[in-house]
Amino acid sequence: MNCLLEICVDSVESAQNVQVGGADRLELCSNLIIGGTSPTMALIKEVLSMVEIPVNVLLRPRFGDFCYTKAEKRVLLQEIKDCRNLGVNGVVIGALTPDGRLDMPFLAECIQTAEQLDVTLHRAFDLTQDPFQAMEDAISLGINTILTSGQRATAQQGAKMLEQLCEQAKGRICILAGSGVAPENMRLLFEKGIRQFHGFAKKTEDSPMQYRREGVPMGLPVADEYQRSYTDAAVVRRMKECLYQLK
């Protein structure tokens, strides 16, 4: 399996920094602060025009669980069509049944709609009741990659399960380790069999706003609305160098 570094971004600026840092691929979404939701078509177009590395697009209609309504499924299918028409490299999708299994009929429809696109099963996988069966189901669907933290909060915490998943996969599907991946723990994950890594590599910058109205939040009260997060090209470069050394 080829080694790969993918960085998740939610802005044009971050996408450009990912390319400067030397990552192999980027995952584009919106609202990373809530785990990522579907980006606008305008954002996808702009990123595609600004970078040359492959762009995979996360498609998730809302924050929260992955048991979708009929309307949300229609939205997802249309987003897949739009991404395909825009010429992205791949889509990152997932859907579950109420009992914690992959929504096989809907995901099969998604994959058929995606046609030639690369398909990654996102971290909905980490909420399945049986990850080993879920992986077999993903393989049977023809999914290329599973993005997972080993059903723990971070990939480092889930390293044992990641190792088990790699052993069971036997190269039939790529296991992409994500959540908390950094230069400091890539060697540990590599030793568990991981060859593909997904990270954020973010840095926080102060907003250029000078006038600030206090006590009027526009969204999540836990978020500082006068701070902006972007991908740090230097951290991406460190991750890429680490991966090169491990190879």
C-alpha positions in Angstrom: 0.0 0.0 0.0 1.3 3.4 -0.9 2.0 5.9 1.9 -0.1 9.0 1.8 -0.6 12.2 3.7 -4.1 13.8 3.5 -4.9 17.1 5.3 -8.4 18.3 6.1 -9.3 21.9 5.3 -12.3 24.2 5.2 -10.9 27.3 3.4 -9.1 28.3 0.2 -6.2 29.6 2.3 -5.7 26.3 4.1 -5.9 24.4 0.8 -3.1 26.5 -0.6 -1.0 25.9 2.6 -1.6 22.1 2.3 -0.1 22.2 -1.2 2.8 24.3 -0.1 3.5 21.9 2.7 3.7 19.0 0.3 0.7 16.8 1.3 -0.5 14.2 -1.2 -4.2 15.1 -1.0 -6.6 17.3 0.8 -10.1 16.7 2.1 -12.3 19.8 1.7 -15.2 20.5 4.0 -16.9 23.4 5.8 -17.2 24.0 9.6 -14.2 21.9 10.8 -15.1 23.2 14.3 -18.1 20.9 14.4 -16.4 18.0 12.6 -17.0 19.1 9.1 -20.1 19.5 6.9 -20.5 19.7 3.1 -18.7 22.7 1.5 -20.5 25.0 -0.9 -20.1 24.4 -4.6 -18.5 27.8 -4.9 -15.8 26.8 -2.3 -15.1 23.6 -4.2 -14.7 25.4 -7.5 -12.4 28.0 -5.9 -10.2 25.3 -4.3 -10.0 23.3 -7.5 -8.8 26.4 -9.3 -6.1 27.1 -6.7 -4.5 23.8 -6.1 -3.1 20.9 -8.3 -3.1 18.1 -5.7 -6.2 15.8 -5.6 -9.2 17.1 -3.8 -11.6 14.8 -1.9 -14.8 16.5 -0.7 -16.5 15.6 2.6 -20.3 15.4 2.2 -22.3 15.6 5.4 -25.6 17.6 5.4 -25.5 18.6 9.0 -23.8 18.3 12.4 -24.7 15.2 14.5 -25.3 11.6 13.9 -25.3 9.8 10.5 -28.8 8.4 10.4 -30.3 10.5 7.6 -33.8 11.4 6.6 -35.1 10.8 3.1 -34.7 14.5 2.3 -31.1 14.5 3.6 -30.3 11.5 1.4 -31.6 13.3 -1.6 -29.4 16.3 -0.8 -26.4 14.0 -0.4 -27.0 12.3 -3.8 -27.3 15.7 -5.5 -24.0 16.8 -3.8 -22.3 13.7 -5.1 -23.5 14.5 -8.6 -22.4 18.1 -8.3 -18.9 17.0 -7.1 -18.6 14.6 -10.0 -19.5 17.2 -12.5 -17.0 19.6 -11.0 -14.2 17.1 -11.4 -13.1 16.4 -7.9 -10.9 13.4 -7.1 -13.3 11.8 -4.7 -16.0 12.1 -2.2 -16.0 11.3 1.5 -19.4 9.9 2.7 -21.1 7.7 5.3 -24.5 6.8 6.5 -25.8 4.5 9.3 -28.9 2.6 10.2 -30.5 3.2 13.6 -28.9 0.0 14.9 -25.4 1.2 14.1 -24.7 -0.6 10.9 -23.7 0.8 7.5 -26.8 1.9 5.5 -26.0 -0.5 2.7 -28.8 0.3 0.2 -28.2 4.1 0.5 -24.4 3.8 0.3 -24.7 1.6 -2.7 -26.8 4.3 -4.4 -24.1 6.9 -3.4 -21.4 4.8 -5.0 -23.3 4.2 -8.1 -23.9 8.0 -8.3 -20.2 8.7 -7.7 -19.3 6.7 -10.8 -15.5 7.0 -11.3 -14.8 9.0 -8.2 -12.7 7.7 -5.4 -14.9 7.0 -2.4 -13.9 7.2 1.3 -16.1 6.1 4.2 -15.7 8.8 6.8 -15.7 8.5 10.6 -19.3 7.3 10.7 -17.4 4.1 10.6 -16.2 4.8 14.2 -19.8 4.8 15.4 -20.7 1.4 14.0 -21.5 -1.4 16.5 -19.2 -3.9 14.8 -16.2 -2.3 13.0 -14.9 -5.5 11.5 -18.2 -6.3 9.9 -18.5 -2.7 8.8 -15.2 -3.0 7.1 -16.3 -6.1 5.2 -19.5 -4.3 4.2 -17.4 -1.4 3.0 -15.2 -3.7 0.9 -18.3 -5.4 -0.6 -19.6 -2.0 -1.6 -16.4 -1.1 -3.5 -15.3 1.7 -1.1 -11.7 2.6 -1.6 -10.8 3.9 1.9 -12.0 4.0 5.5 -11.1 7.1 7.5 -11.0 6.0 11.2 -9.6 6.6 14.6 -10.1 3.0 15.6 -13.4 3.8 17.3 -11.7 6.0 19.9 -11.5 9.8 20.3 -8.0 9.9 18.7 -6.1 7.5 16.4 -3.4 7.1 19.0 -5.9 5.9 21.5 -7.4 3.6 18.9 -4.0 2.3 17.7 -4.8 -1.3 18.8 -8.0 -1.5 16.7 -6.3 0.2 13.8 -3.7 -2.5 13.9 -6.5 -5.2 13.9 -8.3 -3.4 11.0 -5.1 -3.4 8.9 -4.5 -7.1 9.6 -8.1 -7.9 8.5 -8.0 -5.6 5.5 -5.0 -7.4 3.9 -4.7 -4.6 1.3 -8.3 -5.0 0.2 -9.2 -1.5 1.4 -7.1 1.4 2.6 -7.2 2.3 6.3 -6.7 6.1 6.7 -5.9 7.0 10.3 -7.4 10.3 11.4 -8.1 12.4 14.5 -5.1 13.7 16.5 -2.6 12.5 13.9 0.7 14.6 14.3 4.4 14.2 13.7 4.8 13.0 17.3 2.6 9.9 16.9 3.0 8.9 13.2 5.8 6.4 14.0 3.5 4.6 16.6 0.7 4.4 14.0 3.2 3.3 11.3 4.4 0.4 13.5 0.7 -0.7 13.8 0.5 -1.0 10.0 -0.9 2.4 9.1 0.5 3.8 5.8 -2.1 6.5 5.2 -2.5 9.5 7.5 -5.2 12.2 7.8 -4.4 15.4 9.8 -5.5 19.0 10.5 -2.1 20.7 11.0 -3.9 23.9 12.0 -2.7 27.1 13.5 -4.9 29.9 15.0 -4.7 33.5 14.0 -6.3 36.6 15.4 -9.1 38.2 13.4 -8.3 41.5 11.7 -11.5 42.9 13.2 -10.7 45.9 15.4 -14.2 46.8 16.5 -15.6 43.9 18.5 -19.1 43.7 19.9 -18.9 41.6 23.0 -21.8 39.4 24.3 -23.4 38.9 20.9 -22.4 35.3 19.8 -23.2 34.3 16.3 -22.9 30.5 16.9 -21.3 28.1 19.3 -20.6 29.8 22.7 -17.5 27.7 23.1 -15.9 29.2 20.0 -13.9 32.5 19.9 -15.4 34.2 16.9 -12.4 36.5 16.7 -10.0 33.6 16.1 -9.4 31.9 12.7 -7.9 28.5 12.1 -5.8 27.8 9.0 -3.6 24.9 8.0 0.0 25.5 8.9 2.2 24.6 5.9 5.2 24.1 8.2 3.4 21.4 10.2 2.3 19.7 7.0 5.9 19.7 5.8 7.0 18.1 9.1 4.3 15.4 8.7 5.5 14.7 5.1 9.1 14.5 6.2 8.2 12.1 9.0 6.3 9.9 6.6 9.2 10.0 4.1 11.6 8.9 6.9 9.2 6.1 8.0 9.1 4.8 4.4 
